């Protein structure tokens, strides 16, 4: 059984404080990865504005823009080649991303973007996991509680499926 003298105990506690200071500095330097799903709606424009206002001061930041196109039903793609369908979906996706990209460019925020095809909520969550995002920032369409419960909402599905924080911007 040993006892510590007061000066030695003080040295140990100061080491612990300095160690925690080093840890907090390391946390501040960590990159925040944010997935921002964009569909070209007013809700997604508000989410982009929120990202620019909230995160532009807290660099470093990695932004991933994602547009998800729903699969085209078989009857609508009748007579089209797979290439035609792919090109149409990519064109629509890039059109939906255009405004978000220009706003982030003007704000000086770097980003990567892509267009994916699949069930929207599931695809958003899958891409967030693949890109190791820290959070998802998603705009809502502003439906009331009753309408969103009856119609379903991509944002609500994302909240239920995601294992990372999801921020809704209304």
C-alpha positions as CSV (number, residue, x, y, z in Angstrom):
1,X,0.0,0.0,0.0
2,X,1.5,3.2,-1.0
3,X,0.5,6.8,-0.5
4,X,1.1,9.7,-2.8
5,X,2.5,12.9,-1.6
6,X,0.6,16.1,-2.4
7,X,3.0,17.4,-5.0
8,X,3.1,14.1,-6.8
9,X,-0.6,13.9,-6.9
10,X,-0.8,17.4,-8.3
11,X,1.6,16.4,-11.1
12,X,-0.5,13.5,-12.1
13,X,-3.7,15.6,-12.2
14,X,-2.0,18.2,-14.4
15,X,-0.9,15.4,-16.7
16,X,-4.5,14.3,-17.0
17,X,-5.6,17.8,-17.8
18,X,-3.0,18.3,-20.5
19,X,-3.9,14.9,-21.9
20,X,-7.6,15.9,-22.1
21,X,-6.6,19.1,-23.8
22,X,-4.7,17.2,-26.4
23,X,-7.8,15.0,-27.0
24,X,-10.1,18.0,-27.4
25,X,-7.7,19.5,-30.0
26,X,-7.7,16.3,-31.9
27,X,-11.5,16.3,-31.8
28,X,-11.7,19.8,-33.2
29,X,-9.4,18.8,-36.2
30,X,-11.6,15.8,-37.1
31,X,-13.4,16.1,-40.4
32,X,-17.2,16.3,-40.3
33,X,-18.8,14.3,-43.1
34,X,-22.3,15.3,-44.0
35,X,-24.6,13.6,-46.5
36,X,-27.0,16.1,-48.1
37,X,-29.7,14.4,-50.2
38,X,-31.0,16.8,-52.8
39,X,-34.1,16.4,-55.0
40,X,-34.4,19.9,-56.4
41,X,-37.4,20.8,-54.1
42,X,-37.7,23.9,-52.0
43,X,-37.1,21.7,-48.9
44,X,-33.7,20.6,-50.2
45,X,-32.8,24.2,-51.1
46,X,-33.5,25.1,-47.4
47,X,-31.3,22.2,-46.3
48,X,-28.4,23.5,-48.5
49,X,-28.9,27.1,-47.0
50,X,-28.9,25.6,-43.5
51,X,-25.7,23.7,-44.3
52,X,-24.0,26.9,-45.6
53,X,-25.1,29.0,-42.6
54,X,-24.3,26.4,-39.9
55,X,-21.2,24.6,-41.1
56,X,-19.2,27.1,-43.1
57,X,-17.4,28.4,-40.1
58,X,-16.6,25.0,-38.6
59,X,-14.1,23.6,-41.1
60,X,-12.9,21.0,-42.1
61,X,-16.1,19.7,-43.7
62,X,-16.8,17.1,-46.3
63,X,-20.1,17.4,-48.0
64,X,-21.6,14.6,-50.1
65,X,-24.5,15.7,-52.3
66,X,-26.7,12.8,-53.4
67,X,-29.7,12.7,-55.7
68,X,-31.7,9.4,-55.7
69,X,-33.8,8.6,-58.7
70,X,-36.6,6.1,-58.3
71,X,-36.5,3.1,-60.7
72,X,-38.5,3.6,-63.8
73,X,-41.5,1.2,-64.0
74,X,-41.3,-1.4,-66.7
75,X,-44.2,0.0,-68.8
76,X,-42.6,3.4,-68.9
77,X,-39.3,2.1,-70.1
78,X,-40.8,-0.2,-72.7
79,X,-38.8,0.0,-75.9
80,X,-35.9,1.8,-74.2
81,X,-32.5,0.4,-73.8
82,X,-30.8,0.2,-70.4
83,X,-28.4,2.9,-71.7
84,X,-31.4,5.2,-72.5
85,X,-32.9,4.6,-69.0
86,X,-29.5,5.2,-67.3
87,X,-28.9,8.4,-69.3
88,X,-32.4,9.8,-68.5
89,X,-32.0,9.1,-64.8
90,X,-28.5,10.7,-64.7
91,X,-29.8,13.7,-66.6
92,X,-32.7,14.2,-64.2
93,X,-30.4,13.7,-61.2
94,X,-27.9,16.3,-62.4
95,X,-30.7,18.7,-63.0
96,X,-31.9,18.3,-59.4
97,X,-28.3,18.8,-58.1
98,X,-27.6,22.0,-60.2
99,X,-28.9,24.6,-57.7
100,X,-27.3,22.9,-54.7
101,X,-24.0,22.7,-56.5
102,X,-24.1,26.4,-57.5
103,X,-24.9,27.5,-54.0
104,X,-22.1,25.5,-52.4
105,X,-19.7,26.8,-55.1
106,X,-20.6,30.4,-54.2
107,X,-20.2,29.6,-50.5
108,X,-16.7,28.1,-51.2
109,X,-17.7,24.8,-49.7
110,X,-16.1,21.8,-51.4
111,X,-18.3,18.8,-52.1
112,X,-18.6,15.6,-54.0
113,X,-21.9,14.6,-55.7
114,X,-23.5,11.6,-57.2
115,X,-26.7,10.3,-58.6
116,X,-28.0,6.9,-57.5
117,X,-31.1,4.8,-58.4
118,X,-33.2,2.9,-55.9
119,X,-35.7,3.2,-53.1
120,X,-35.0,6.7,-51.8
121,X,-34.7,6.3,-48.1
122,X,-32.8,3.1,-48.2
123,X,-30.4,4.4,-50.8
124,X,-29.7,7.5,-48.8
125,X,-28.9,5.5,-45.7
126,X,-26.8,3.0,-47.7
127,X,-24.7,5.9,-49.2
128,X,-24.3,7.5,-45.8
129,X,-22.8,4.2,-44.5
130,X,-20.7,3.7,-47.5
131,X,-19.2,7.2,-47.3
132,X,-18.8,6.9,-43.5
133,X,-20.8,10.1,-43.0
134,X,-21.2,11.6,-39.5
135,X,-24.7,12.9,-40.1
136,X,-27.4,13.3,-42.7
137,X,-29.0,16.7,-43.3
138,X,-32.3,16.5,-45.2
139,X,-34.9,19.0,-46.2
140,X,-38.6,18.2,-45.6
141,X,-41.4,19.1,-47.9
142,X,-43.4,20.8,-45.1
143,X,-46.3,18.4,-45.0
144,X,-48.3,18.5,-41.9
145,X,-48.2,15.7,-39.3
146,X,-51.3,14.0,-40.6
147,X,-50.3,14.2,-44.3
148,X,-46.8,12.8,-43.6
149,X,-48.2,10.0,-41.5
150,X,-50.7,9.0,-44.2
151,X,-48.5,9.6,-47.2
152,X,-45.2,8.5,-45.6
153,X,-42.1,10.6,-45.7
154,X,-38.6,9.9,-47.0
155,X,-37.3,11.9,-44.1
156,X,-39.1,9.8,-41.5
157,X,-38.0,6.6,-43.2
158,X,-34.4,7.9,-43.1
159,X,-34.7,8.7,-39.4
160,X,-35.8,5.1,-38.7
161,X,-33.2,3.5,-40.9
162,X,-30.1,5.6,-40.1
163,X,-27.7,4.7,-37.4
164,X,-26.2,8.2,-37.4
165,X,-27.8,11.6,-36.5
166,X,-30.3,13.0,-39.0
167,X,-31.1,16.7,-39.1
168,X,-34.4,17.7,-40.6
169,X,-34.7,21.2,-42.1
170,X,-38.2,22.5,-42.5
